[in-house]
Amino acid sequence: MESRLRNLFALQFIDSRLDEMEELKGDLPGEIKGIEERLHDLATAKATQEQLMKNAFAQRDQADSDIISLKEKLERYKAHQTKVRNNREYDALMKEMDHATEKVTKLEQDMAALETKATVARGEIEILTGQFDELNKVLEEKRADLSVISASNEVEESRYREERRKMAGKLGKSDLAAYERIRKAKRGKAVVPVERDACGGCYNRVPPQKILELKQNSRVYTCEHCGRILVSDEIVKSVVGTL
């Protein structure tokens, strides 16, 4: 039982050191993640505008090609006017010419609208590109700052992570599950010592009888107020002296 308690507190001690190292990084990891997500959104928006511009130009070019074909057809119709044999043929020819002229007018209007649409999209692309480049510079600076902080603790952090892996392997599944559950619920503190006859987590008084029992290191005791696992000074000293 004593080794079980020692392993529980050792895991807590290691996690506390790792938490301190994470705190040194401040909000940088979260800021970096937020910037990366924003960059992804900007890249997606830019790609959408690029496709929109591409489609608008393609439709404009097709409309231009159709206008050229229609105007060539109109020239042929005009040349054929002198060759009509009766009023019926003349009326049919004029109807075709009117229809072609109307279609040319409509296509010219469409071309203008598509040109405007493509121009607006191009402007959006320029704005989004500027925002992306500016934000990307900020990301590089944040990553550089985080790299400096991480490098200063890299060796120690790596050692503690390896120790954590080993220590977690020594605990039974039920103990590890209970530890992780309490740690998550109590802001990282699952196993605490008794300090001045009080719980080292919530600072509520621990009954004298329980303190005496704790010193025997014969079972797992939890604080009746906060539910954290309590350990004796002996356990704390044995762990701190080795880690």
Secondary structure, DSSP 8 states (H G I E B T S, - for coil): -HHHHHHHHHHHHHHHHHHHHHHHTTTHHHHHHHHHHHHHHHHHHHHHHHHHHHHHHHHHHHHHHHHHHHHHHHHHHHHHHTT--SHHHHHHHHHHHHHHHHHHHHHHHHHHHHHHHHHHHHHHHHHHHHHHHHHHHHHHHHHHHHHHHHHHHHHHHHHHHHHHHHHHHHS-HHHHHHHHHHHHHTTT--EEEEETTEETTT--B--HHHHHHHTTT-S-EE-TTT--EEE-HHHHHHHHTT-
